[in-house]
Amino acid sequence: MTAALALDHLVVAARTLDEGVAWCEATLGITPGPGGRHALMGTHNRLFSIASARFPRAYFEIIAIDPDAPPPPRARWFDLDAPALRHALAGAPQLIHWVARSDDTGAQCERWRRVGIERGELLAAQRETALGVLRWRISVRSDGARLFDGALPTLIEWSGVHPTGAMAPSGVLLERLAVAGLPAVAWPPGIAAGVETADAAAPLVATLATPRGRVILQAAVLGERDVQP
């Protein structure tokens, strides 16, 4: 039986977190809320809610390599160490990935493994917040690859508190997320509530209602469709 998935959050990567904040203000019309540091990966982030009727408990993550953190002993998540992505981020922050929430990430990872897609091991992670420690398990490949240019989600399983519990409405709502370029064996119909499949050039297309009007973000094709899972 396929593990049920739900969109947890969108990921925009930036060369620096300051650049990510400036991009958010210019593009979406809001200043992102506070985030934190990930000691496991040497990254830091800023967050805000994009929850809507279609995507309850969804949020938006702006992430960058933390210049004050020591390099981790492994590849960072979300391809943040990949030369192609780092080159792309030199131009501007961009949508790169999405993360799907599950109550049984292990079952879904195993399902993908059986059809030849290795989503990675489940790592325990945590970070401090003003309201306490957030704890989760997340699927991360040893090479840090997102796969399919970010269209195949990373999987996350929260333990206890979910970060949206402390987020006020931001004025930004996620209306639509479409993914493209995934093999049918990886993404049967209905695997994630509200997420559409599309025949499009962009691996991810997110439509958001914002103070600046409707904004459409598209992930770039950086060649990872050719990565062997």
C-alpha positions as CSV (number, residue, x, y, z in Angstrom):
1,M,0.0,0.0,0.0
2,T,1.4,3.4,-1.0
3,A,2.2,5.8,1.9
4,A,0.0,8.9,1.7
5,L,2.0,12.1,1.1
6,A,1.1,15.8,1.6
7,L,3.0,18.8,0.5
8,D,5.0,20.0,3.4
9,H,7.0,22.9,2.0
10,L,8.6,24.6,-1.0
11,V,12.3,25.2,-1.1
12,V,13.9,28.3,-2.7
13,A,17.7,28.3,-2.6
14,A,19.9,31.4,-2.5
15,R,23.6,32.1,-2.7
16,T,23.3,33.9,0.7
17,L,20.4,34.2,3.1
18,D,20.5,38.0,2.7
19,E,20.0,37.6,-1.0
20,G,17.1,35.2,-0.4
21,V,15.4,37.7,1.9
22,A,15.8,40.5,-0.6
23,W,14.5,38.3,-3.4
24,C,11.4,37.4,-1.3
25,E,10.6,41.1,-0.5
26,A,11.0,42.1,-4.2
27,T,9.2,39.1,-5.7
28,L,6.5,38.1,-3.2
29,G,6.1,41.4,-1.3
30,I,6.7,40.1,2.2
31,T,9.7,39.8,4.6
32,P,10.2,36.1,5.5
33,G,9.8,35.1,9.1
34,P,12.6,33.7,11.3
35,G,14.2,30.3,10.7
36,G,17.3,28.7,12.1
37,R,20.5,26.8,11.6
38,H,21.0,23.1,10.6
39,A,24.1,21.9,12.2
40,L,23.8,18.6,10.4
41,M,24.2,20.2,7.0
42,G,25.8,23.6,7.6
43,T,22.8,25.5,6.3
44,H,20.4,28.1,7.6
45,N,17.0,29.3,6.5
46,R,14.0,31.7,6.8
47,L,10.4,30.5,6.8
48,F,6.8,31.7,6.3
49,S,3.4,30.1,5.9
50,I,1.9,29.6,2.5
51,A,-1.0,27.4,3.9
52,S,-4.2,27.4,1.9
53,A,-7.4,25.3,1.7
54,R,-5.7,23.1,-0.9
55,F,-2.4,22.8,1.0
56,P,-3.0,23.1,4.7
57,R,0.1,23.4,6.9
58,A,2.3,24.2,3.9
59,Y,5.2,26.6,4.3
60,F,8.0,28.3,2.3
61,E,11.7,27.8,3.0
62,I,14.5,30.0,1.8
63,I,17.7,28.2,2.4
64,A,21.4,28.9,1.9
65,I,24.8,27.6,3.0
66,D,25.7,29.0,6.4
67,P,29.0,30.8,6.0
68,D,29.6,30.6,9.8
69,A,29.1,26.9,10.0
70,P,31.9,24.3,9.5
71,P,31.5,22.3,6.3
72,P,29.6,19.0,7.0
73,P,31.3,15.7,6.5
74,R,28.9,14.8,3.7
75,A,27.2,16.4,0.8
76,R,24.5,19.0,1.8
77,W,20.9,18.3,1.1
78,F,19.0,19.8,-1.9
79,D,22.1,19.8,-4.2
80,L,23.4,22.9,-2.5
81,D,27.0,21.7,-3.1
82,A,26.4,20.8,-6.8
83,P,28.3,23.1,-9.2
84,A,25.4,23.5,-11.6
85,L,23.1,24.7,-8.9
86,R,25.7,27.0,-7.3
87,H,26.3,28.5,-10.7
88,A,22.5,29.1,-11.3
89,L,22.1,30.7,-7.8
90,A,24.8,33.3,-8.7
91,G,22.2,34.8,-11.0
92,A,19.3,34.9,-8.5
93,P,17.6,32.8,-5.8
94,Q,15.2,30.3,-7.3
95,L,12.7,27.5,-6.6
96,I,14.6,24.3,-6.6
97,H,12.6,21.6,-4.8
98,W,9.6,20.6,-2.6
99,V,9.3,18.4,0.4
100,A,6.5,16.0,1.1
101,R,5.2,15.0,4.5
102,S,4.4,11.4,5.4
103,D,3.6,9.5,8.6
104,D,5.7,6.6,7.2
105,T,8.6,7.9,5.1
106,G,10.3,4.5,5.3
107,A,7.5,2.8,3.4
108,Q,7.5,5.4,0.6
109,C,11.3,5.2,0.3
110,E,11.1,1.5,0.0
111,R,8.4,1.7,-2.6
112,W,10.6,4.0,-4.8
113,R,13.5,1.7,-4.1
114,R,11.6,-1.3,-5.6
115,V,11.1,0.6,-8.9
116,G,14.8,1.6,-9.1
117,I,14.7,5.1,-7.5
118,E,17.0,5.6,-4.5
119,R,15.6,8.5,-2.4
120,G,18.3,8.1,0.3
121,E,18.6,7.2,3.9
122,L,16.4,8.7,6.6
123,L,18.4,11.0,8.7
124,A,17.4,12.4,12.1
125,A,17.7,16.2,12.2
126,Q,16.7,19.0,14.6
127,R,17.1,22.7,15.2
128,E,16.4,25.0,18.1
129,T,13.5,27.5,17.9
130,A,12.1,30.1,20.3
131,L,9.3,27.6,21.1
132,G,11.5,24.6,21.6
133,V,13.3,22.0,19.5
134,L,12.0,20.9,16.1
135,R,12.7,17.3,15.3
136,W,12.2,15.4,12.1
137,R,13.4,12.5,9.9
138,I,14.3,13.4,6.3
139,S,15.4,11.4,3.2
140,V,18.8,12.5,2.0
141,R,21.0,10.8,-0.6
142,S,24.7,10.5,0.1
143,D,25.4,12.6,-2.9
144,G,22.8,15.2,-1.8
145,A,20.9,14.9,-5.2
146,R,17.3,16.1,-5.4
147,L,16.7,13.9,-8.5
148,F,14.7,14.9,-11.6
149,D,15.7,18.5,-11.2
150,G,13.8,18.7,-7.9
151,A,10.5,17.3,-9.2
152,L,10.7,14.1,-7.0
153,P,10.1,15.3,-3.4
154,T,12.4,14.8,-0.5
155,L,10.4,13.1,2.3
156,I,10.0,14.3,5.8
157,E,8.4,12.9,8.9
158,W,7.9,15.3,11.8
159,S,8.2,14.2,15.5
160,G,5.8,16.2,17.6
161,V,5.6,19.9,16.8
162,H,5.2,21.1,13.1
163,P,6.8,24.5,12.3
164,T,3.6,25.9,10.9
165,G,2.2,25.8,14.5
166,A,4.1,28.9,15.3
167,M,3.6,30.8,12.0
168,A,1.1,33.6,11.5
169,P,-0.5,34.1,8.1
170,S,2.0,35.7,5.8
171,G,-0.3,37.1,3.1
172,V,1.1,34.5,0.7
173,L,-1.0,31.4,-0.3
174,L,0.0,28.4,-2.4
175,E,-2.7,27.9,-5.0
176,R,-1.1,25.2,-7.2
177,L,1.9,23.0,-7.5
178,A,2.6,21.0,-10.7
179,V,5.5,18.6,-11.2
180,A,6.8,17.3,-14.5
181,G,9.3,14.8,-15.9
182,L,8.7,12.0,-13.4
183,P,8.3,8.4,-14.5
184,A,4.8,7.0,-14.0
185,V,6.2,4.3,-11.6
186,A,7.4,7.1,-9.3
187,W,4.3,9.1,-9.3
188,P,1.0,7.3,-9.6
189,P,-2.2,9.4,-9.6
190,G,-3.3,10.7,-6.2
191,I,0.0,10.0,-4.4
192,A,0.0,13.5,-2.9
193,A,-3.1,15.5,-2.2
194,G,-3.4,18.6,-4.4
195,V,-0.2,18.2,-6.3
196,E,-0.7,17.9,-10.1
197,T,1.4,16.3,-12.8
198,A,2.0,18.3,-16.0
199,D,3.6,17.9,-19.4
200,A,5.8,21.0,-19.1
201,A,9.4,22.1,-19.6
202,A,9.8,23.1,-16.0
203,P,10.1,20.3,-13.4
204,L,8.2,22.4,-10.8
205,V,5.7,25.2,-11.2
206,A,4.3,26.9,-8.1
207,T,1.5,29.4,-8.3
208,L,1.2,31.8,-5.3
209,A,-1.3,34.5,-4.4
210,T,0.8,37.3,-2.9
211,P,0.6,41.0,-2.0
212,R,2.1,41.6,-5.4
213,G,-0.6,39.7,-7.2
214,R,-0.3,36.1,-8.6
215,V,3.3,35.0,-8.8
216,I,4.4,31.9,-10.7
217,L,7.8,30.3,-9.8
218,Q,9.4,27.7,-12.0
219,A,12.4,25.5,-11.2
220,A,15.1,25.3,-13.8
221,V,16.3,22.3,-15.7
222,L,19.9,21.8,-14.7
223,G,20.4,18.4,-16.2
224,E,19.5,16.2,-13.3
225,R,16.9,14.3,-15.3
226,D,20.0,12.4,-16.5
227,V,21.1,11.5,-13.0
228,Q,20.9,7.8,-12.4
229,P,18.8,7.3,-9.2
